[in-house]
């Protein structure tokens, strides 16, 4: 199950669980602007593709809540 991180780890922009976040296969999480403009849709951590993060149905949020842990790395 995806952790649904709450922020872009490059610019710290808030990303709600239903926002259009971009992730790699390791769940590195970025806002669409950083993914496209800064990283050309390639994860700066692992070199994998950055793709749209799937959404989680709101009915499942209480049972499987999005993460509240913020990740921020110097890119």
DSSP file (Angstrom, degrees, kcal/mol; ACC not computed):
  #  RESIDUE AA STRUCTURE BP1 BP2  ACC     N-H-->O    O-->H-N    N-H-->O    O-->H-N    TCO  KAPPA ALPHA  PHI   PSI    X-CA   Y-CA   Z-CA
    1    1 A X              0   0    0      0, 0.0     2,-0.1     0, 0.0     0, 0.0   0.000 360.0 360.0 360.0 137.8    0.0    0.0    0.0
    2    2 A X        -     0   0    0      1,-0.1    25,-0.0     2,-0.0    51,-0.0  -0.397 360.0-140.6 -68.9 145.2    1.3    3.5   -0.9
    3    3 A X        -     0   0    0     63,-0.1    64,-2.5    -2,-0.1    -1,-0.1   0.719  25.1-143.6 -79.0 -20.4    2.2    5.7    2.1
    4    4 A X        -     0   0    0     62,-0.2    63,-0.4     1,-0.1    13,-0.1   0.977  18.6-144.2  56.1  63.2    0.7    8.8    0.3
    5    5 A X        -     0   0    0     22,-0.2    65,-0.1    61,-0.1    -1,-0.1  -0.225   4.2-133.6 -60.6 148.0    3.4   11.3    1.6
    6    6 A X  S    S+     0   0    0     63,-0.5     9,-3.1     8,-0.1     2,-0.3   0.429  74.2  35.1 -89.5   1.1    2.0   14.8    2.3
    7    7 A X  B    S-A   14   0A   0      7,-0.3     2,-0.5    62,-0.2     7,-0.2  -0.975  81.4 -97.7-151.2 162.0    4.6   16.9    0.7
    8    8 A X     >  -     0   0    0      5,-2.2     4,-1.9    -2,-0.3    22,-0.3  -0.703  30.6-146.5 -77.0 127.6    7.0   17.4   -2.2
    9    9 A X  T  4 S+     0   0    0     20,-2.7    64,-2.7    -2,-0.5    21,-0.1   0.551  93.9  48.5 -78.5  -3.5   10.4   16.3   -1.0
   10   10 A X  T  4 S+     0   0    0     19,-0.2    65,-0.3    62,-0.2    -1,-0.2   0.851 131.3  10.4 -96.3 -47.1   12.2   18.9   -3.2
   11   11 A X  T  4 S-     0   0    0      2,-0.1    -2,-0.2    63,-0.1    61,-0.1   0.436  92.6-124.0-115.7  -1.4   10.2   22.1   -2.5
   12   12 A X     <  +     0   0    0     -4,-1.9     2,-0.1     1,-0.2    -3,-0.1   0.649  49.3 163.6  66.5  19.3    8.1   21.0    0.5
   13   13 A X        -     0   0    0      1,-0.1    -5,-2.2    -6,-0.1    -1,-0.2  -0.458  45.3-107.2 -63.5 137.3    4.8   22.0   -1.2
   14   14 A X  B     -A    7   0A   0     -7,-0.2     2,-0.5    -2,-0.1    -7,-0.3  -0.462  34.7-166.9 -66.8 137.4    1.8   20.4    0.6
   15   15 A X        -     0   0    0     -9,-3.1    -1,-0.0    -2,-0.2     6,-0.0  -0.949   9.9-146.7-129.2 109.4    0.3   17.5   -1.4
   16   16 A X    >   -     0   0    0     -2,-0.5     3,-2.2     1,-0.1     5,-0.2  -0.318  33.0-104.4 -68.5 159.4   -3.1   16.3   -0.3
   17   17 A X  T 3  S+     0   0    0      1,-0.3    39,-0.4   -13,-0.1     4,-0.1   0.755 123.9  46.1 -59.6 -24.3   -3.8   12.6   -0.7
   18   18 A X  T 3  S+     0   0    0     37,-0.1    -1,-0.3     2,-0.1    37,-0.1   0.306  91.5 109.9-101.5   9.0   -6.0   13.4   -3.7
   19   19 A X  S <  S-     0   0    0     -3,-2.2     2,-1.8     1,-0.1    34,-0.1  -0.328  85.0 -99.4 -76.3 164.7   -3.5   15.8   -5.3
   20   20 A X        +     0   0    0     32,-0.1    12,-0.4    -2,-0.1     2,-0.1  -0.527  58.6 167.7 -84.8  71.3   -1.6   15.1   -8.5
   21   21 A X        -     0   0    0     -2,-1.8    32,-3.1    32,-0.2     2,-0.4  -0.450  29.3-133.6 -79.9 159.0    1.6   14.0   -6.9
   22   22 A X  E     +BC  30  52B   0      8,-3.0     8,-2.8    30,-0.3     2,-0.3  -0.950  27.9 177.1-115.5 136.0    4.4   12.3   -8.8
   23   23 A X  E     -BC  29  51B   0     28,-3.0    28,-2.9    -2,-0.4     6,-0.2  -0.910  21.0-142.1-135.0 161.1    6.2    9.2   -7.4
   24   24 A X    >   -     0   0    0      4,-1.0     3,-1.8    -2,-0.3    26,-0.1  -0.507  49.3 -85.3-106.6-175.9    8.8    6.7   -8.4
   25   25 A X  T 3  S+     0   0    0      1,-0.3    25,-0.1    24,-0.2    -2,-0.0   0.669 131.3  53.4 -69.0 -14.8    8.8    3.0   -7.6
   26   26 A X  T 3  S-     0   0    0      2,-0.1    -1,-0.3     0, 0.0     3,-0.1   0.314 119.1-111.5 -97.6   7.0   10.3    3.7   -4.2
   27   27 A X    <   +     0   0    0     -3,-1.8   -22,-0.2     1,-0.3     2,-0.2   0.665  56.1 164.4  69.3  20.2    7.6    6.3   -3.4
   28   28 A X        -     0   0    0      1,-0.0    -4,-1.0   -20,-0.0     2,-0.4  -0.540  30.6-145.2 -59.3 135.8    9.9    9.3   -3.6
   29   29 A X  E     +B   23   0B   0     -6,-0.2   -20,-2.7    -2,-0.2     2,-0.3  -0.926  26.9 166.6-124.1 131.2    7.2   12.0   -3.9
   30   30 A X  E     -B   22   0B   0     -8,-2.8    -8,-3.0    -2,-0.4     2,-0.1  -0.958  36.5-109.2-138.6 153.8    7.3   15.3   -5.8
   31   31 A X     >  -     0   0    0     -2,-0.3     4,-2.5   -10,-0.2     5,-0.2  -0.441  41.3-107.5 -74.0 158.7    4.9   18.0   -6.9
   32   32 A X  H  > S+     0   0    0    -12,-0.4     4,-2.2     1,-0.2     5,-0.3   0.858 117.7  55.0 -57.8 -36.4    4.2   18.1  -10.7
   33   33 A X  H  >>S+     0   0    0      2,-0.2     4,-2.9     1,-0.2     5,-0.6   0.943 111.6  41.6 -65.1 -47.8    6.2   21.3  -11.1
   34   34 A X  I  >>S+     0   0    0      1,-0.2     5,-1.9     3,-0.2     4,-1.2   0.921 113.8  53.8 -65.0 -42.8    9.4   19.8   -9.6
   35   35 A X  I  <5S+     0   0    0     -4,-2.5     6,-3.9     3,-0.2     7,-0.4   0.912 121.4  29.9 -57.8 -43.2    8.9   16.5  -11.4
   36   36 A X  I  X5S+     0   0    0     -4,-2.2     4,-0.8     4,-0.2    -2,-0.2   0.949 129.3  32.7 -82.6 -52.6    8.7   18.2  -14.8
   37   37 A X  I  <5S+     0   0    0     -4,-2.9    -3,-0.2    -5,-0.3    -2,-0.1   0.873 129.2  28.8 -80.8 -39.2   10.8   21.3  -14.5
   38   38 A X  I  <<S+     0   0    0     -4,-1.2    -3,-0.2    -5,-0.6    -1,-0.1   0.844 134.7  23.3 -90.0 -35.9   13.6   20.3  -12.1
   39   39 A X  T >4<S-     0   0    0     -5,-1.9     3,-1.7    -4,-0.1    -3,-0.2   0.404  87.8-129.6-118.7   1.3   13.9   16.6  -12.7
   40   40 A X  T 3< S-     0   0    0     -4,-0.8    -4,-0.2    -6,-0.3    -5,-0.1   0.857  75.1 -59.2  51.2  39.4   12.5   16.0  -16.2
   41   41 A X  T 3  S+     0   0    0     -6,-3.9     9,-2.2     1,-0.2     2,-0.4   0.744 113.1 118.0  61.3  27.7   10.3   13.2  -14.8
   42   42 A X  B <  S-D   49   0C   0     -3,-1.7     7,-0.2    -7,-0.4    -1,-0.2  -0.993  71.2-116.4-122.8 126.7   13.3   11.2  -13.5
   43   43 A X     >  -     0   0    0      5,-3.5     4,-1.8    -2,-0.4     5,-0.0  -0.409  14.8-150.8 -63.0 126.4   13.7   10.6   -9.8
   44   44 A X  T  4 S+     0   0    0      1,-0.2    -1,-0.2    -2,-0.2     0, 0.0   0.665  93.2  52.0 -72.5 -14.5   16.8   12.4   -8.5
   45   45 A X  T  4 S+     0   0    0      3,-0.1    -1,-0.2     1,-0.0    -2,-0.0   0.886 131.1   4.3 -86.8 -43.4   17.2    9.8   -5.7
   46   46 A X  T  4 S-     0   0    0      2,-0.1    -2,-0.2   -18,-0.0     3,-0.1   0.531  90.2-117.2-124.4 -10.5   17.1    6.5   -7.7
   47   47 A X     <  +     0   0    0     -4,-1.8    -3,-0.1     1,-0.2     3,-0.1   0.507  68.2 136.4  84.3   3.4   16.9    7.4  -11.4
   48   48 A X        -     0   0    0      1,-0.1    -5,-3.5    -6,-0.1    -1,-0.2  -0.290  62.9 -83.4 -79.5 168.4   13.5    5.8  -11.8
   49   49 A X  B     -D   42   0C   0     -7,-0.2     2,-0.6    -3,-0.1    -7,-0.2  -0.443  34.2-136.2 -69.3 141.4   10.5    7.3  -13.7
   50   50 A X        +     0   0    0     -9,-2.2     2,-0.3    -2,-0.1   -26,-0.2  -0.917  35.0 170.0 -98.8 120.3    8.3    9.8  -12.0
   51   51 A X  E     -C   23   0B   0    -28,-2.9   -28,-3.0    -2,-0.6     2,-0.1  -0.807  42.6 -73.8-126.6 165.0    4.7    9.0  -12.7
   52   52 A X  E     -C   22   0B   0     -2,-0.3     2,-0.3   -30,-0.2   -30,-0.3  -0.365  49.1-122.5 -61.3 133.2    1.3   10.2  -11.4
   53   53 A X        -     0   0    0    -32,-3.1   -32,-0.2   -34,-0.1    -1,-0.1  -0.616  29.5-115.4 -75.1 132.6    0.5    8.8   -7.9
   54   54 A X        -     0   0    0     -2,-0.3     2,-0.2     1,-0.1   -33,-0.1  -0.311  30.2-117.9 -63.6 152.6   -2.7    6.8   -7.9
   55   55 A X        -     0   0    0    -37,-0.1     2,-0.5   -35,-0.0   -37,-0.1  -0.554  17.4-132.4 -87.9 158.3   -5.5    8.3   -5.8
   56   56 A X        -     0   0    0    -39,-0.4     5,-0.1    -2,-0.2     2,-0.1  -0.937  29.9-106.8-109.8 134.0   -7.0    6.5   -2.8
   57   57 A X    >   -     0   0    0     -2,-0.5     3,-2.5     1,-0.2     4,-0.5  -0.363  24.3-129.6 -58.9 130.6  -10.8    6.3   -2.5
   58   58 A X  G >  S+     0   0    0      1,-0.3     3,-1.2     2,-0.2     4,-0.5   0.799 106.1  67.5 -53.9 -29.7  -11.9    8.7    0.3
   59   59 A X  G 3  S+     0   0    0      1,-0.2     4,-0.3     2,-0.1    -1,-0.3   0.725 102.2  47.5 -63.5 -19.5  -14.0    5.9    1.8
   60   60 A X  G <> S+     0   0    0     -3,-2.5     4,-3.0     1,-0.1    -1,-0.2   0.492  85.0  91.6 -98.5  -5.3  -10.7    4.1    2.6
   61   61 A X  T <4 S+     0   0    0     -3,-1.2    -1,-0.1    -4,-0.5    -2,-0.1   0.862  85.7  49.9 -62.0 -37.4   -8.9    7.1    4.2
   62   62 A X  T  4 S+     0   0    0     -4,-0.5     3,-0.5     1,-0.2    -1,-0.2   0.921 118.4  38.3 -69.0 -41.3  -10.0    6.3    7.7
   63   63 A X  T  4 S+     0   0    0     -4,-0.3     2,-0.3     1,-0.3    -2,-0.2   0.851 134.8  23.4 -76.4 -34.3   -8.9    2.7    7.5
   64   64 A X  S  < S-     0   0    0     -4,-3.0    -1,-0.3     0, 0.0    -2,-0.2  -0.670  87.7-167.4-130.8  75.3   -5.8    3.4    5.5
   65   65 A X        -     0   0    0     -3,-0.5    -3,-0.1    -2,-0.3     3,-0.1  -0.273  25.8-105.3 -70.1 149.5   -4.9    7.0    6.2
   66   66 A X        -     0   0    0      1,-0.1   -62,-0.2   -10,-0.1   -61,-0.1  -0.314  48.1 -91.1 -63.5 156.5   -2.3    8.9    4.2
   67   67 A X        -     0   0    0    -64,-2.5    -1,-0.1   -63,-0.4   -50,-0.0  -0.332  26.0-163.8 -67.7 150.2    1.1    9.5    5.9
   68   68 A X        +     0   0    0    -63,-0.1     2,-0.5    -3,-0.1    -1,-0.1   0.395  57.7 111.4-109.0  -3.9    1.7   12.6    8.0
   69   69 A X        -     0   0    0      1,-0.0   -63,-0.5   -62,-0.0     2,-0.3  -0.606  61.4-144.3 -77.4 120.9    5.5   12.2    7.9
   70   70 A X        -     0   0    0     -2,-0.5     2,-0.5   -65,-0.1    -2,-0.1  -0.678  10.2-161.0 -88.0 137.3    7.1   14.9    5.8
   71   71 A X        +     0   0    0     -2,-0.3     2,-0.4   -64,-0.1   -59,-0.2  -0.979  13.7 172.7-117.5 127.6   10.2   14.0    3.8
   72   72 A X        +     0   0    0     -2,-0.5     2,-0.3   -61,-0.1   -62,-0.2  -0.982   2.7 177.3-139.1 124.7   12.5   16.8    2.6
   73   73 A X        -     0   0    0    -64,-2.7     2,-0.8    -2,-0.4    -2,-0.0  -0.941  36.9-109.0-126.5 147.8   15.8   16.3    0.9
   74   74 A X              0   0    0     -2,-0.3   -64,-0.1     1,-0.2   -63,-0.1  -0.657 360.0 360.0 -75.5 111.1   18.3   18.8   -0.6
   75   75 A X              0   0    0     -2,-0.8    -1,-0.2   -65,-0.3   -65,-0.1   0.378 360.0 360.0-109.5 360.0   18.1   18.3   -4.3
